[in-house]
Amino acid sequence: MTGTMRIERLLPCAPQELWARLIENAEATDRGAVLRLEPTCALKETTGTITRYQSPTLLECRSGERLLRWELLPRADGMTLLVFTVSP
């Protein structure tokens, strides 16, 4: 991967609700806090080591060479702007 990918989505739920779904697969291990990432499309299940955690607005983890970041920004009417970035 040569550049950063950024995806923004406005979702019809409060940040706290989205946060709970995001971290439901997190666990403490001897390697630190780990997030199990569910498989999508052709990707297999993988794990990432949590590097930043600011409940309920920011989660960042390293999975192999990639840095994955979820930002949850509250919007009007109980909506949340999800900003997801993947950096090499």
Legacy VTK file of the C-alpha trace (Angstrom):
# vtk DataFile Version 3.0
C-alpha trace
ASCII
DATASET POLYDATA
POINTS 88 float
0.000 0.000 0.000
1.524 3.302 -1.009
-0.914 5.892 0.385
-3.544 6.501 3.000
-7.140 5.433 2.382
-9.891 7.468 4.076
-13.593 6.571 4.220
-16.299 8.748 5.800
-19.835 7.535 6.549
-22.735 9.181 8.386
-24.392 6.459 10.471
-27.828 6.529 12.165
-26.678 5.760 15.722
-25.077 7.545 18.660
-21.270 7.405 19.057
-21.582 5.316 22.247
-23.612 2.647 20.428
-21.150 2.503 17.536
-18.221 2.447 19.987
-19.671 -0.583 21.798
-19.914 -2.481 18.489
-16.388 -1.448 17.505
-14.695 -2.699 20.671
-16.798 -5.810 21.310
-13.957 -7.980 19.950
-11.185 -6.310 21.996
-9.336 -8.272 24.656
-6.327 -7.964 26.935
-3.492 -10.380 26.128
0.143 -10.825 27.069
0.942 -8.723 23.948
-1.222 -5.819 25.179
-4.739 -4.828 24.165
-5.749 -6.574 20.954
-8.671 -6.009 18.602
-9.908 -8.995 16.597
-10.950 -7.759 13.152
-13.815 -9.647 11.516
-13.298 -10.978 7.988
-14.780 -9.045 5.067
-14.894 -9.958 1.385
-11.747 -11.958 0.599
-9.890 -10.955 3.764
-9.361 -13.486 6.524
-9.864 -12.743 10.220
-6.891 -10.912 11.687
-5.886 -9.091 14.851
-4.467 -5.671 15.549
-2.624 -4.320 18.576
-4.416 -1.279 19.983
-2.126 1.773 19.937
-4.625 4.554 20.872
-7.912 4.330 22.721
-10.035 7.381 23.609
-13.527 6.167 24.488
-15.909 6.772 22.714
-14.271 8.835 19.970
-10.984 7.299 18.778
-9.601 3.790 18.291
-6.347 3.043 16.523
-4.558 -0.256 16.037
-1.635 -1.705 14.128
-2.241 -4.814 12.053
0.941 -5.950 10.350
2.266 -3.023 8.330
-1.033 -1.119 8.439
-2.301 1.464 10.911
-6.114 1.390 11.212
-7.949 4.356 12.761
-11.630 4.870 13.599
-12.840 8.338 14.591
-16.438 8.705 15.810
-17.764 12.255 15.602
-21.229 13.040 17.038
-23.690 14.788 14.731
-27.228 16.115 15.162
-30.230 13.822 15.710
-28.203 10.987 17.276
-26.093 10.433 14.155
-22.350 9.686 14.062
-19.800 10.565 11.398
-17.412 7.612 11.174
-14.010 8.450 9.700
-11.959 5.320 8.985
-8.371 5.562 7.732
-5.797 2.950 6.773
-2.171 4.053 6.557
0.805 2.003 5.426
LINES 1 89
88 0 1 2 3 4 5 6 7 8 9 10 11 12 13 14 15 16 17 18 19 20 21 22 23 24 25 26 27 28 29 30 31 32 33 34 35 36 37 38 39 40 41 42 43 44 45 46 47 48 49 50 51 52 53 54 55 56 57 58 59 60 61 62 63 64 65 66 67 68 69 70 71 72 73 74 75 76 77 78 79 80 81 82 83 84 85 86 87
